[in-house]
Amino acid sequence: MTLKYRRIMSSYKKATIAGNWWLSGSISAANCLIAYQPKGAASYAASLSNLANPGTYDATEGTAPDWDAVNGWKYTKTDSEYLKTGINPGENYSMIVKFTNGNIVDNNNIMGAHDNASDNRFYLSHSLLGKIYCSYGDTSAGSVNEVASGILCLAKDTGYLDAVAIYTNSGTWQVGGLPYEIYIGARNSSGAPNINYLTAYIQAVSIYNIELSSDQVSALTTAMESL
């Protein structure tokens, strides 16, 4: 195989993965509710488009983050920035996010939702305790030490960092579900963003109506790393 041919094939493989990364691991298109890719988008407006199904669950603004094609959405905690997905998480849902330049010395909610009345949770966050929190059902618990960059996934009650399972939550999904939509850049706390907004760049996000398997999380992580 010539060097030129290897380069062509390498470029082709990267384009194939990046072009349909949210279905990596043989995920059915029917199970991917949302796929956003602000990194590489043609514009900020284009970054809000749901690539999995344009026009359905496109992101809407709470307070718009900054954006550029190299880094994606650029969240700053002091500016109280967040986006809305329109998706209320269910008991077996999953979400995955690629981020960089995170502030790991402060409380930061990366994405998710929380019903204060039932104490039902589905969110990912950093804490002042120096931990990544993978919060599900009626329990919120820290796992491994925080990282400024990586790919975080919450597949039902199991958290993953860069495709490695870091915590299986013992929480119980509460009767009545979670009637609040997932925010990105903040945690939806019973219909309003929690004060602990995010400081980080986000390159890609996807949400699923199934519990992803470890193999699917691994395949998604590999694909998102190439973005």
Residue pairs with C-beta under 8 A, 6 or more apart in sequence:
14 226
17 24
17 222
17 223
17 226
18 40
18 223
18 226
18 227
21 35
21 37
21 204
21 220
21 223
21 224
21 226
21 227
22 32
22 35
22 51
22 52
22 206
22 220
23 29
23 32
24 216
24 219
24 220
24 222
24 223
25 212
25 213
25 215
25 216
25 217
25 218
25 219
25 220
26 216
26 219
27 208
27 212
27 216
27 220
29 52
31 208
31 209
31 210
32 52
32 206
32 207
32 208
33 52
33 53
33 57
33 87
33 207
33 208
33 209
34 50
34 52
34 57
34 85
34 87
34 205
34 206
34 207
35 50
35 51
35 52
35 204
35 205
35 206
36 47
36 48
36 49
36 50
36 51
36 59
36 184
36 204
36 205
36 206
37 47
37 51
37 72
37 203
37 204
37 227
38 44
38 47
38 67
38 72
38 73
38 202
38 203
38 204
39 69
39 70
39 71
39 72
39 98
39 203
39 204
39 227
40 69
40 227
41 47
41 49
41 67
41 69
41 72
42 69
44 64
44 67
47 59
47 67
47 72
47 73
48 58
48 59
48 60
48 61
48 83
49 58
49 59
50 56
50 57
50 58
50 59
52 206
57 85
57 86
57 87
59 83
59 84
59 85
59 184
60 83
60 84
60 86
61 83
61 84
62 81
62 82
62 83
62 84
62 183
62 185
62 186
62 193
63 79
63 80
63 81
63 82
64 81
64 83
65 73
65 74
65 75
65 76
65 79
65 81
65 82
65 83
65 185
65 202
66 73
66 74
66 75
66 76
66 81
67 73
67 74
68 74
71 100
71 101
71 201
71 203
72 201
72 202
72 203
72 204
73 83
73 184
73 185
73 201
73 202
74 201
75 81
75 82
75 185
75 197
75 198
75 199
75 200
75 201
75 202
76 197
76 199
77 103
77 106
77 108
77 196
77 197
77 198
77 199
78 197
79 197
80 186
80 193
80 197
81 185
81 186
81 197
81 198
82 183
82 184
82 185
82 186
82 193
82 197
82 198
83 183
83 184
83 185
84 181
84 183
84 184
85 181
85 182
85 183
85 184
85 207
86 181
87 93
87 181
87 182
87 207
88 113
88 177
88 178
88 179
88 180
88 181
88 182
89 95
89 112
89 113
89 122
89 178
89 182
89 207
90 177
90 178
90 209
91 156
91 173
91 177
92 156
92 209
92 210
92 211
93 122
93 156
93 207
93 208
93 209
93 210
93 211
94 153
94 154
94 155
94 156
94 207
94 208
94 210
94 211
94 212
94 217
95 111
95 112
95 122
95 124
95 153
95 154
95 182
95 205
95 206
95 207
95 208
96 151
96 152
96 153
96 154
96 160
96 205
96 206
96 212
96 217
96 220
96 221
96 224
97 110
97 111
97 124
97 151
97 152
97 153
97 184
97 202
97 204
97 205
98 150
98 151
98 202
98 203
98 204
98 205
98 224
98 225
98 227
99 110
99 149
99 150
99 151
99 152
99 200
99 201
99 202
99 203
100 148
100 149
100 200
100 201
100 203
101 148
101 149
101 199
101 200
101 201
102 108
102 126
102 146
102 147
102 148
102 149
102 198
102 199
102 200
103 126
103 148
103 199
103 200
104 126
104 130
104 146
104 147
104 148
105 128
106 126
106 128
106 196
106 199
107 125
107 126
107 127
107 128
107 196
108 125
108 126
108 196
108 197
108 198
108 199
108 200
109 123
109 124
109 125
109 183
109 185
109 186
109 187
109 193
109 194
109 196
109 197
109 198
110 123
110 124
110 125
110 126
110 152
110 184
110 185
110 198
110 200
111 123
111 124
111 182
111 183
111 184
111 185
111 186
111 187
111 198
111 205
112 121
112 122
112 123
112 124
112 125
112 135
112 154
112 182
112 183
112 187
112 188
113 121
113 122
113 123
113 178
113 180
113 181
113 182
113 183
113 187
113 188
113 189
114 120
114 121
114 122
114 123
114 135
114 178
114 180
114 187
114 188
114 189
114 190
114 194
115 121
115 174
115 178
115 179
115 180
115 190
116 189
116 190
117 190
118 138
118 174
118 175
118 176
118 178
119 138
119 174
120 137
120 138
120 173
120 174
120 176
120 177
120 178
121 135
121 136
121 137
121 138
121 139
121 140
121 171
121 178
122 135
122 136
122 154
122 178
122 182
123 133
123 135
123 154
123 187
124 132
124 133
124 134
124 135
124 152
124 154
124 159
125 132
125 133
125 135
125 187
125 196
126 132
126 133
126 146
127 133
127 142
127 146
129 142
130 145
130 146
131 142
131 143
131 144
131 145
131 146
132 142
132 143
132 144
132 145
132 146
132 147
132 152
132 159
132 161
132 166
132 167
133 140
133 141
133 142
133 143
134 141
134 143
134 154
134 157
134 158
134 159
134 166
134 167
134 169
135 141
135 169
135 171
136 154
136 156
136 157
136 169
136 171
136 173
137 157
137 169
137 171
137 172
137 173
137 174
138 171
138 172
138 174
139 169
139 170
139 171
139 172
140 171
141 167
141 169
141 170
142 167
143 159
143 161
143 166
143 167
144 161
144 166
144 167
147 161
148 200
150 161
150 162
151 160
151 161
151 162
151 163
151 220
151 221
151 224
151 225
152 159
152 160
152 161
153 159
153 160
153 163
153 212
153 217
153 220
153 221
154 160
155 211
155 212
155 213
155 217
156 211
157 168
157 169
157 170
157 171
158 165
158 167
158 168
158 169
159 165
159 166
159 167
159 168
159 169
160 166
160 214
160 217
160 221
162 221
163 214
163 217
163 218
163 221
163 222
165 214
180 188
180 189
180 190
180 191
181 188
182 188
182 207
183 193
184 202
184 205
185 197
185 198
185 202
186 193
186 194
186 196
186 197
186 198
187 193
187 194
187 196
188 194
203 224
203 227
204 224
204 227
206 220
212 220
